[in-house]
């Protein structure tokens, strides 16, 4: 089984940092301050989102039955942007790699929920290479699927064009890589643990 999952779930209990349920480390004083600022920003963001969604709801109700061009202007209104995650919350800490018999997160090997060992320096390099190759493979698959969908729908996958209208948010698409690249095979999984069946 080769599976890479990019989860990002950080939990803070006091000054302890957990990612996807696994303890990572204790936060420094500076990181605790950064977390406090982030929490304030999130509270403000949630209030702004609530107000923006309420405004959109009222706009939709007041314009019910009007032309699609008027209602598309409502949809174009931008929502507030979420605050950036704290600097100590990186995807490198939270990406989980599932292999036969074990899971790797933050360069640590787990069997079930039990910590087994740290990866060696060579294994860390091997995992980074696997991650890069798997990302390329996933891009290739996505582009291949997009190309197949476009061929099924006559090259028109834009919902607005199916309705005979132009979507102002649509930009010129870049050429699909699948049509110009040779097929890419899934990379072989690293062997960090051995499952016996």
N, C-alpha and C positions, 0 to 999 in steps of 0.2 A: 504494500500500500504506500503510495507516494501522495502526500497531501500537505499543502502549505496553507495555513490559515492566518490571515492578518487581522487579529483582534486587537482592539485597543480599549481596554477596560482597566482603569487605575482606581484603586480603592485606598483610602487613607484612614488609618486607625491611629489616632494620636499622631506621632511623627514617623510611623512605619508606612512604607510604600509597598503595596501589593499590586501585581499585574496579573490579570486573569486568575486570581485566587492564589498566586504564589508570592511569597514574601521575597522582595528584592533587596531592600536595605532600609536604613533609617535616613530620614531627611536631615540635611544640614540646617543650621539656623537661617541661612540665606534662602534655602529652598522652602522652608516653612513660611517665610515672609512672602515669597513669590506665590505660594499656594493660597495664602490669605488674600492677596491682591486678585488672584484668579477667581476665587470664590465670590468676591465683591463684583467682579466683572460679569460673572455668570448670572448672578442675581439681577443685575441691571439689564443684561441681555434678555433674560426670560421676561422681564417686565416690558421691554421694548417689543419683543415678538408678540406678546399677548395683545398689546395695543395695535400693532401693525395688522395682525390677523383680524382683530375686531373691526378695524377700519376697512379692510378688504371685504369683510362680510357685509358691512353696511353699504359699501359701493356696489357690490353685486346685487343686493336687494333693491337698491334705488334704481339700478339700470336693467332690471329684469325685463326681458322682452325687447330690448334695444338691439341695434345691429351688432353683428359679431366683431366689427372693428372697434366699437366702443368698449365691449367687454374684454377684448384683447389688450386694450390699454390698461385695464385694471390688472390683468395678469402680468403685465410688464413691470409694475411697480416693484421695486427692490425691497427685500426684507433686510432687517439689520443683520450684520455679519457677526458670527459667533466669535467670542474671544479666542485668541491663540492659546493652545495648550501650554502648560508650564514647560520650561526648557528641559526639565528632567524626565518628561514623559515622551519617550521616543518609541517608534515602532520597532526598533531593534530589540527593545526590552520585551515587547509583547507579541511579536510574531511567533506563532507556534508551528512547528514542523512535526507532522505525524508520520512516523515510519513503522515498519513491521516491528511490533513489540515495544515501542517507546515513543516518547514525545520530547522534543528539544525546544526550550525557550530560554532566551538570555544566556545562551551557551552552556546550559545545564541540561543533563539528560534525566528524564523522569520515566519511571515505569509505573503506569497508573498515576496516582497522585504522589508517589514516593520518589524523593530525590535519589538518584543513583550515583551520578558523578558529574564532574565538569568536563567539557570537551577539551581535548589537547589543543595546542597551538595549530598543529597540522589539520586537525578536524575542524577548527574554526575557519580556516582558509577553505577547506573542502566545502563546508556549509555555505560560505559566501559565494563560492563558484556555483554551487547547486542553485542557490537563490537567484543569481543572475541568469543562469540558463533557464530556470523554470519561469522566470518573469518573461523572457524572450519567447518561450514556448507558449505561454498564456496569451501574449500579444498576437502571436501568429494565429492561434486558435480563434481569438476574437475577430481578427481581420478576415479570416476564412469564413466565419459564420456571417459576418456583415456582407461579404461578397455574395454568399449564397442567398441571403435574404433579399439583397438588391436584385439578383437575377430572378427570383420568384415574383417580385413585385414590379418588374420592368424598370428597375433602377430608381424607383421612387419610394423611398422609405419615410419621407417627410409627411407626417399626418396632415399638415395644412395643405400640401399640394394635392392630396387625395380629395380634399373638399373644394378644390378649385381656387384656393386662396394662397397668397404668399405669406409665409411666416417671416416677419421682419427680423427675428432673432437668428434665422438660419444663415450660416456663413458657408463659404465655399469649402467643400470637404477636400481633404487631402487624398491623394490617390491611395488606394488600398495596397498594403504591402503584400497581401496574399497573392495578388496577381503577378507580382514581379519577383517574389522570392521562392526559392526551392522549399519544399516541405521541411519542417523542422520536427525532429523527434523529441519526445519527452526525455529529459536527462535522467540517467540512472540515479537512484537514490543512494545517498551515503549509507555505509553500514556501521552505524553507531551502536547497534544492539542486534542480537540474534534471537529470533523467535523460532521455537521448535514446535512443529505441528504434529 
